[in-house]
Amino acid sequence: MNLTGLTIDAARSAVSERKTTALALAEAFYAKIESDDPKVGAYLILSRERALEKATEIDRLADKGEGLRKSLPHEEALANAPDADEEFFRVPKVIER
């Protein structure tokens, strides 16, 4: 199973159904970040220890059979998002040649 290619719903289902663990997902994503980020430079700060602690907590819940929360429906998730007008995504020009 390609853990880093799963959607959030597929990842949640895989953990709930014990096809994988949250810890394995976190470790897979950190391995991907370590291999890809030197080329991209997308991350300024990572909280690996905190992420692994949270993953362990999620695995404990899944082991007890406690359901993991479902993701919000798309429309509900976007309800409080800022409007995306042309100004919202404009990146200022900081280097002039």
N, CA, C and O of each residue as an XYZ file, in Angstrom:
388
protein
N       0.847     -1.175      0.000
C       0.000      0.000      0.000
C       0.891      1.236      0.000
O       1.801      1.353      0.821
N       0.628      2.153     -0.919
C       1.370      3.404     -0.992
C       0.764      4.377      0.013
O      -0.208      5.064     -0.301
N       1.322      4.442      1.209
C       0.744      5.237      2.277
C       0.704      6.721      1.955
O      -0.248      7.401      2.338
N       1.703      7.241      1.267
C       1.736      8.672      0.991
C       0.824      9.063     -0.173
O       0.670     10.249     -0.466
N       0.226      8.087     -0.830
C      -0.689      8.372     -1.930
C      -2.152      8.291     -1.542
O      -3.029      8.512     -2.378
N      -2.427      7.975     -0.278
C      -3.811      7.837      0.172
C      -4.469      9.193      0.377
O      -3.813     10.152      0.783
N      -5.761      9.272      0.095
C      -6.522     10.453      0.481
C      -6.693     10.416      1.993
O      -6.447      9.385      2.619
N      -7.108     11.517      2.578
C      -7.299     11.546      4.023
C      -8.380     10.555      4.451
O      -8.248      9.903      5.487
N      -9.449     10.439      3.661
C     -10.506      9.474      3.999
C     -10.003      8.042      3.887
O     -10.338      7.204      4.724
N      -9.205      7.749      2.868
C      -8.660      6.399      2.713
C      -7.678      6.081      3.839
O      -7.635      4.951      4.326
N      -6.890      7.073      4.252
C      -5.947      6.867      5.359
C      -6.704      6.603      6.657
O      -6.353      5.698      7.414
N      -7.744      7.395      6.910
C      -8.554      7.197      8.119
C      -9.178      5.809      8.127
O      -9.162      5.123      9.149
N      -9.726      5.397      6.989
C     -10.334      4.066      6.890
C      -9.293      2.970      7.101
O      -9.558      1.992      7.800
N      -8.118      3.123      6.505
C      -7.066      2.110      6.642
C      -6.635      1.964      8.097
O      -6.378      0.851      8.555
N      -6.552      3.070      8.823
C      -6.178      3.006     10.239
C      -7.326      2.392     11.044
O      -7.093      1.526     11.888
N      -8.557      2.831     10.792
C      -9.722      2.293     11.515
C      -9.863      0.792     11.313
O     -10.187      0.057     12.246
N      -9.617      0.344     10.084
C      -9.749     -1.080      9.751
C      -8.476     -1.859     10.061
O      -8.404     -3.063      9.811
N      -7.463     -1.167     10.611
C      -6.179     -1.758     11.024
C      -5.419     -2.365      9.851
O      -4.676     -3.332     10.021
N      -5.605     -1.793      8.656
C      -4.815     -2.193      7.490
C      -3.425     -1.568      7.561
O      -2.478     -2.058      6.946
N      -3.318     -0.480      8.318
C      -2.047      0.169      8.606
C      -2.204      0.875      9.947
O      -3.257      0.798     10.581
N      -1.170      1.548     10.362
C      -1.239      2.302     11.614
C      -1.000      3.778     11.325
O      -0.406      4.142     10.310
N      -1.471      4.612     12.232
C      -1.208      6.044     12.109
C       0.293      6.298     12.217
O       0.826      7.191     11.559
N       0.966      5.516     13.044
C       2.415      5.662     13.191
C       3.125      5.356     11.867
O       4.050      6.071     11.481
N       2.698      4.307     11.177
C       3.291      3.973      9.878
C       3.039      5.082      8.859
O       3.913      5.396      8.051
N       1.841      5.678      8.895
C       1.536      6.794      7.998
C       2.452      7.980      8.284
O       3.035      8.559      7.368
N       2.572      8.334      9.556
C       3.423      9.471      9.928
C       4.868      9.224      9.513
O       5.521     10.111      8.963
N       5.362      8.029      9.774
C       6.747      7.713      9.410
C       6.942      7.751      7.896
O       7.983      8.201      7.415
N       5.941      7.278      7.138
C       6.035      7.296      5.674
C       6.081      8.729      5.151
O       6.843      9.035      4.235
N       5.267      9.602      5.732
C       5.272     10.987      5.284
C       6.561     11.699      5.666
O       7.078     12.503      4.890
N       7.084     11.413      6.847
C       8.359     12.028      7.218
C       9.498     11.523      6.336
O      10.409     12.287      6.016
N       9.464     10.257      5.940
C      10.487      9.735      5.018
C      10.377     10.448      3.664
O      11.389     10.786      3.050
N       9.144     10.670      3.208
C       8.943     11.379      1.936
C       9.430     12.824      2.040
O      10.073     13.335      1.123
N       9.127     13.472      3.146
C       9.589     14.846      3.345
C      11.112     14.887      3.332
O      11.705     15.754      2.690
N      11.745     13.957      4.036
C      13.217     13.935      4.085
C      13.831     13.720      2.707
O      14.890     14.271      2.408
N      13.172     12.920      1.863
C      13.744     12.673      0.537
C      13.421     13.789     -0.455
O      14.244     14.100     -1.317
N      12.236     14.394     -0.348
C      11.802     15.375     -1.345
C      12.086     16.825     -0.974
O      12.339     17.646     -1.855
N      12.050     17.150      0.309
C      12.137     18.561      0.684
C      13.465     19.232      0.352
O      13.465     20.432      0.073
N      14.599     18.527      0.364
C      15.828     19.226     -0.033
C      15.746     19.804     -1.461
O      16.407     20.796     -1.766
N      14.943     19.187     -2.323
C      14.773     19.684     -3.688
C      13.750     20.813     -3.763
O      13.849     21.692     -4.619
N      12.765     20.784     -2.862
C      11.633     21.701     -2.935
C      11.744     22.850     -1.938
O      11.428     23.994     -2.266
N      12.190     22.548     -0.734
C      12.305     23.566      0.308
C      10.962     24.085      0.789
O      10.812     25.283      1.031
N       9.978     23.196      0.932
C       8.630     23.608      1.313
C       8.430     23.748      2.817
O       7.527     24.464      3.250
N       9.238     23.090      3.608
C       9.023     23.077      5.055
C      10.046     23.942      5.773
O      11.251     23.830      5.546
N       9.540     24.807      6.644
C      10.417     25.616      7.485
C      10.631     24.940      8.832
O      11.741     24.920      9.365
N       9.548     24.385      9.373
C       9.588     23.747     10.696
C       8.798     22.446     10.624
O       7.715     22.397     10.041
N       9.345     21.407     11.213
C       8.647     20.131     11.333
C       8.586     19.752     12.812
O       9.507     20.033     13.579
N       7.501     19.118     13.189
C       7.317     18.683     14.582
C       7.198     17.169     14.609
O       6.158     16.621     14.972
N       8.274     16.503     14.221
C       8.262     15.046     14.096
C       7.856     14.362     15.401
O       7.007     13.471     15.395
N       8.452     14.771     16.510
C       8.149     14.125     17.790
C       6.667     14.267     18.130
O       6.025     13.304     18.549
N       6.135     15.458     17.949
C       4.714     15.694     18.237
C       3.827     14.868     17.310
O       2.827     14.301     17.750
N       4.186     14.798     16.039
C       3.402     14.018     15.073
C       3.392     12.537     15.438
O       2.351     11.885     15.363
N       4.546     12.009     15.832
C       4.629     10.584     16.182
C       3.871     10.301     17.482
O       3.268      9.237     17.625
N       3.898     11.240     18.423
C       3.112     11.079     19.658
C       1.624     11.041     19.343
O       0.898     10.195     19.863
N       1.169     11.955     18.492
C      -0.247     11.994     18.114
C      -0.634     10.730     17.352
O      -1.729     10.203     17.551
N       0.239     10.241     16.490
C      -0.036      9.013     15.746
C      -0.181      7.829     16.697
O      -1.051      6.980     16.505
N       0.665      7.773     17.717
C       0.579      6.703     18.710
C      -0.746      6.788     19.469
O      -1.368      5.764     19.753
N      -1.170      7.989     19.791
C      -2.458      8.198     20.471
C      -3.620      7.729     19.588
O      -4.554      7.090     20.075
N      -3.561      8.042     18.306
C      -4.602      7.610     17.363
C      -4.620      6.090     17.258
O      -5.692      5.487     17.201
N      -3.441      5.465     17.233
C      -3.378      4.005     17.171
C      -3.988      3.362     18.415
O      -4.637      2.321     18.318
N      -3.783      3.972     19.578
C      -4.411      3.440     20.802
C      -5.927      3.473     20.692
O      -6.597      2.515     21.077
N      -6.472      4.564     20.171
C      -7.925      4.663     19.982
C      -8.414      3.591     19.008
O      -9.426      2.935     19.256
N      -7.697      3.418     17.911
C      -8.087      2.423     16.916
C      -7.993      1.013     17.486
O      -8.834      0.166     17.182
N      -6.971      0.749     18.318
C      -6.826     -0.575     18.945
C      -7.996     -0.890     19.867
O      -8.395     -2.047     19.994
N      -8.549      0.139     20.513
C      -9.694     -0.043     21.408
C     -11.003     -0.135     20.634
O     -12.056     -0.392     21.217
N     -10.938      0.073     19.329
C     -12.143      0.029     18.512
C     -12.927      1.324     18.539
O     -14.053      1.383     18.046
N     -12.342      2.357     19.110
C     -13.017      3.643     19.130
C     -12.913      4.257     17.740
O     -11.842      4.283     17.135
N     -14.022      4.740     17.257
C     -14.051      5.295     15.909
C     -13.234      6.568     15.792
O     -13.196      7.387     16.710
N     -12.593      6.717     14.667
C     -11.864      7.938     14.370
C     -12.829      8.882     13.656
O     -13.670      8.448     12.869
N     -12.698     10.169     13.937
C     -13.606     11.149     13.333
C     -13.491     11.140     11.820
O     -12.403     11.019     11.257
N     -14.638     11.271     11.182
C     -14.643     11.396      9.724
C     -14.256     12.813      9.342
O     -14.413     13.744     10.132
N     -13.759     12.968      8.150
C     -13.438     14.291      7.623
C     -14.732     15.070      7.405
O     -15.795     14.490      7.183
N     -14.620     16.388      7.473
C     -15.782     17.223      7.173
C     -16.133     17.093      5.696
O     -15.252     16.895      4.860
N     -17.421     17.204      5.375
C     -17.779     17.250      3.957
C     -17.114     18.462      3.309
O     -16.864     19.467      3.974
N     -16.833     18.366      2.032
C     -16.106     19.405      1.302
C     -16.715     20.792      1.505
O     -16.004     21.743      1.828
N     -18.030     20.907      1.317
C     -18.692     22.215      1.431
C     -18.562     22.775      2.846
O     -18.349     23.975      3.022
N     -18.689     21.925      3.840
C     -18.577     22.382      5.229
C     -17.144     22.819      5.544
O     -16.931     23.797      6.262
N     -16.178     22.100      5.011
C     -14.779     22.454      5.249
C     -14.444     23.813      4.631
O     -13.637     24.564      5.180
N     -15.055     24.124      3.506
C     -14.782     25.382      2.819
C     -15.617     26.550      3.339
O     -15.365     27.699      2.975
N     -16.603     26.269      4.183
C     -17.525     27.309      4.638
C     -16.803     28.477      5.308
O     -17.211     29.625      5.134
N     -15.757     28.215      6.058
C     -15.041     29.279      6.754
C     -13.721     29.651      6.092
O     -12.928     30.401      6.660
N     -13.488     29.133      4.906
C     -12.250     29.469      4.195
C     -12.368     30.886      3.634
O     -13.470     31.331      3.313
N     -11.256     31.591      3.513
C     -11.319     32.943      2.938
C     -11.706     32.885      1.471
O     -11.454     31.897      0.782
N     -12.319     33.956      1.013
C     -12.650     34.039     -0.412
C     -11.363     34.036     -1.222
O     -10.365     34.638     -0.824
N     -11.392     33.360     -2.348
C     -10.197     33.257     -3.189
C     -10.348     34.172     -4.399
O     -10.585     33.710     -5.516
N     -10.209     35.468     -4.165
C     -10.236     36.373     -5.306
C      -8.822     36.510     -5.864
O      -7.890     35.894     -5.346
N      -8.657     37.295     -6.896
C      -7.336     37.380     -7.527
C      -6.290     37.999     -6.615
O      -5.101     37.734     -6.792
N      -6.687     38.808     -5.651
C      -5.738     39.410     -4.724
C      -5.244     38.414     -3.678
O      -4.110     38.507     -3.208
N      -6.095     37.472     -3.324
C      -5.766     36.545     -2.240
C      -4.501     35.746     -2.542
O      -3.697     35.499     -1.643
N      -4.321     35.347     -3.782
C      -3.183     34.505     -4.130
C      -2.030     35.270     -4.782
O      -1.058     34.656     -5.221
N      -2.121     36.572     -4.850
C      -1.069     37.360     -5.476
C       0.166     37.366     -4.581
O       0.081     37.662     -3.389
N       1.282     37.046     -5.155
C       2.549     37.047     -4.427
C       3.274     38.341     -4.788
O       3.488     38.619     -5.968
N       3.653     39.129     -3.791
C       4.329     40.391     -4.114
C       5.698     40.134     -4.739
O       6.375     39.158     -4.417
N       6.073     41.007     -5.612
C       7.376     40.914     -6.241
C       8.386     41.501     -5.259
O       8.317     42.688     -4.940
N       9.306     40.698     -4.784
C      10.250     41.171     -3.764
C      11.653     41.386     -4.314
O      12.473     42.036     -3.667
N      11.936     40.863     -5.470
C      13.263     41.033     -6.058
C      13.114     41.674     -7.417
O      12.461     41.123     -8.304
N      13.695     42.794     -7.579
C      13.692     43.483     -8.873
C      15.069     43.307     -9.511
O      16.080     43.335     -8.810
N      15.118     43.134    -10.783
C      16.416     43.011    -11.467
C      16.678     44.248    -12.266
O      17.716     44.354    -12.919
